Amino acid sequence: MYTSSDENIIEKKKCRLTGEEFVVTDADILFYKKFGIPTPTLCPRELWRNLFAFRNERNLFPRTCSKTGQNILSCYRPDTIFPVYNHKLWWSDDWSGFDYGRDFDFSRPYFEQYKSLQDVVPRVGTTIFSSENCDYNNQCRSSRNCYLCSLVSKAEDAYYSYWTNE
């Protein structure tokens, strides 16, 4: 949270995870009111950690494709609410994101509507582009014969690797 000297400190709070004290300014409160969200219970450092924890690069889970029932590996756990598709199906023309479009309701909070959309729109189980024999990887691009790797680009015959390039 940014705090400048010309903002008034309205409230001092303790982070519910670390116990660290942090401040909420009048500008912060205006921001939160604008988007209809409560003031934070986490200090800025923990808020950033939550934000960055959104992307899973290292863990893969066995599950089934929500559309075909095919066994796949996914960066999403099997008990997630939203549908997860095999990467080939997700990039295909066999489904359309337009089917999930909805009108924005200005009388409801933005994040509530965003969450309800996130719960129904399919996500790609693993991200694999222009690769050959690389189905058991995540974030894999232009590679060949790789297995259980993550963040791989232009690699060949790589196994159990992380952040491999060329």
PyMOL commands that set and color helices and strands:
alter all, ss='L'
color gray80, all
select helices_A, chain A and resi 26-35+44-52+87-90+97-100+110-118
alter helices_A, ss='H'
color red, helices_A
select strands_A, chain A and resi 9-14+21-25+61-64+71-74+84-85+123-124+128-129+138-141+150-153+162-165
alter strands_A, ss='S'
color yellow, strands_A
deselect
rebuild
show_as cartoon
